[in-house]
């Protein structure tokens, strides 16, 4: 991570937050996400979660559930499950199988929720939870859009020690 962020040394370090170091300068739109599921296998980490929706079940199960610091998640009628250090698809399969065994033909949706931090020249910087289907434009919209000082060709996505520099102006033009 140290080598990864060396080229950002001209920026003022303002804080360290859950999973990502945040840097900001008023003339740059620098957004460091705790989000980049396409970088590697989609492994959830403490602070991330799952969104469960059961459509034809009357029990109150649908909702957002978050992974605790110890790497576990507690789900209604299933109890505590290990949720870290495994690919999200394995966790999704385990949740689906367990609810299938409890209910007859449940219509079930399980989505990952990634905890992200959006910082820099956006109108509402902060922490958000997004699924694996949101696009960068949607994430910027969640944060209220960019400020007039934003430099959209200087945005970074960081998760762990992986970093991607984005040219958002180019991405926005391409859709």
Legacy VTK file of the C-alpha trace (Angstrom):
# vtk DataFile Version 3.0
C-alpha trace
ASCII
DATASET POLYDATA
POINTS 175 float
0.000 0.000 0.000
2.896 2.344 0.827
4.360 2.058 -2.689
0.903 2.294 -4.205
0.248 5.676 -2.621
3.712 7.217 -3.106
2.590 9.193 -6.130
-0.098 10.789 -3.911
2.471 12.262 -1.514
1.768 15.807 -2.741
-1.712 15.559 -1.243
-2.566 16.415 2.321
-3.439 13.325 4.391
-6.596 14.120 6.329
-7.638 10.828 7.906
-7.521 7.078 7.922
-10.883 5.357 7.674
-12.115 1.799 7.515
-9.950 0.035 4.894
-8.784 3.114 2.987
-6.588 6.156 3.499
-8.300 9.351 2.405
-6.474 12.221 0.731
-7.982 15.448 -0.536
-7.015 18.705 -2.214
-9.565 21.383 -3.033
-8.725 21.444 -6.735
-8.903 17.671 -7.212
-11.775 15.243 -7.143
-10.044 12.363 -5.477
-12.384 9.609 -4.470
-10.961 6.596 -2.714
-13.462 3.780 -2.489
-13.453 0.766 -0.271
-14.953 -0.736 -3.418
-13.553 -2.469 -6.424
-15.256 -5.839 -6.702
-13.990 -6.340 -10.248
-10.351 -6.166 -9.042
-10.418 -9.633 -7.497
-12.801 -12.264 -6.224
-15.728 -10.649 -4.483
-14.775 -11.314 -0.887
-16.763 -9.449 1.698
-14.939 -7.859 4.610
-16.071 -6.732 8.069
-18.288 -3.690 7.551
-19.646 -5.022 4.241
-22.926 -6.910 4.204
-25.657 -8.675 2.283
-29.118 -7.587 1.198
-31.661 -10.393 1.451
-35.090 -10.183 -0.163
-37.630 -12.987 0.247
-40.682 -12.244 -1.916
-43.212 -14.961 -0.988
-42.466 -15.435 2.716
-44.478 -13.710 5.443
-41.695 -13.863 8.061
-39.793 -10.610 8.516
-36.478 -11.644 6.903
-35.861 -9.185 4.068
-33.289 -6.548 4.950
-29.659 -5.531 5.032
-27.323 -7.498 7.308
-23.726 -6.505 8.080
-20.554 -8.459 8.729
-19.164 -7.940 12.217
-15.520 -7.330 13.129
-15.083 -11.042 13.852
-16.092 -11.906 10.256
-19.523 -13.317 11.075
-22.990 -12.308 10.016
-26.224 -13.094 11.868
-29.275 -13.821 9.727
-32.881 -14.418 10.836
-33.686 -18.104 11.406
-30.182 -19.127 10.248
-28.100 -17.793 13.114
-24.431 -16.875 12.794
-22.506 -17.659 9.592
-18.854 -17.116 8.677
-18.820 -14.437 5.991
-15.200 -13.425 5.327
-12.270 -15.064 3.557
-14.630 -16.793 1.110
-15.846 -15.761 -2.328
-19.209 -13.993 -2.127
-20.780 -16.571 -4.482
-20.055 -19.318 -1.916
-21.719 -17.272 0.852
-24.684 -16.514 -1.425
-25.066 -20.230 -2.189
-24.925 -21.155 1.514
-27.591 -18.559 2.411
-29.807 -19.665 -0.480
-29.518 -23.366 0.430
-30.310 -22.720 4.092
-33.414 -20.624 3.338
-34.487 -23.180 0.693
-34.445 -25.823 3.424
-36.654 -23.669 5.694
-39.264 -22.463 3.186
-41.090 -24.110 0.315
-40.003 -22.583 -3.029
-38.870 -19.215 -1.683
-38.239 -16.438 -4.181
-34.938 -15.242 -2.809
-32.482 -12.536 -3.817
-29.126 -12.181 -2.083
-26.894 -9.222 -3.032
-23.506 -8.174 -1.659
-23.288 -4.769 0.009
-19.870 -3.149 -0.187
-19.036 -0.420 2.307
-17.487 2.461 0.397
-16.058 5.820 1.376
-16.529 8.612 -1.144
-14.286 11.580 -0.416
-12.992 14.623 -2.209
-14.796 17.114 -4.384
-18.318 15.707 -4.086
-21.286 17.480 -2.518
-21.958 14.852 0.159
-18.787 12.927 1.015
-19.241 9.997 3.331
-19.820 6.291 3.735
-22.279 4.460 1.500
-23.294 0.839 0.884
-23.566 -0.295 -2.725
-24.295 -3.594 -4.435
-22.172 -5.102 -7.171
-24.355 -3.584 -9.898
-23.855 0.134 -9.252
-21.802 2.040 -11.775
-19.435 4.884 -10.952
-21.969 7.455 -12.187
-24.533 6.082 -9.725
-22.037 6.179 -6.888
-21.170 9.807 -7.676
-24.918 10.549 -7.716
-25.288 8.966 -4.254
-22.661 11.452 -3.061
-24.669 14.362 -4.486
-22.569 14.736 -7.623
-19.277 16.533 -8.013
-18.467 20.092 -7.003
-17.366 22.720 -9.543
-13.739 22.210 -8.413
-13.799 18.492 -9.282
-11.155 17.162 -11.643
-12.786 14.057 -13.093
-9.608 12.707 -14.653
-7.973 12.324 -11.227
-10.090 9.723 -9.391
-8.846 6.556 -7.718
-10.482 3.348 -6.552
-8.623 1.632 -3.714
-9.400 -1.651 -1.934
-6.726 -3.188 0.233
-3.446 -2.694 -1.631
-5.006 -2.540 -5.111
-5.484 0.796 -6.847
-7.007 1.886 -10.149
-6.799 5.411 -11.548
-9.899 6.408 -13.511
-10.569 9.025 -16.160
-14.204 9.647 -15.260
-14.775 12.218 -18.008
-13.951 9.501 -20.559
-16.089 6.914 -18.723
-19.067 9.298 -18.528
-18.871 10.026 -22.256
-18.814 6.284 -23.023
-21.806 5.630 -20.738
LINES 1 176
175 0 1 2 3 4 5 6 7 8 9 10 11 12 13 14 15 16 17 18 19 20 21 22 23 24 25 26 27 28 29 30 31 32 33 34 35 36 37 38 39 40 41 42 43 44 45 46 47 48 49 50 51 52 53 54 55 56 57 58 59 60 61 62 63 64 65 66 67 68 69 70 71 72 73 74 75 76 77 78 79 80 81 82 83 84 85 86 87 88 89 90 91 92 93 94 95 96 97 98 99 100 101 102 103 104 105 106 107 108 109 110 111 112 113 114 115 116 117 118 119 120 121 122 123 124 125 126 127 128 129 130 131 132 133 134 135 136 137 138 139 140 141 142 143 144 145 146 147 148 149 150 151 152 153 154 155 156 157 158 159 160 161 162 163 164 165 166 167 168 169 170 171 172 173 174
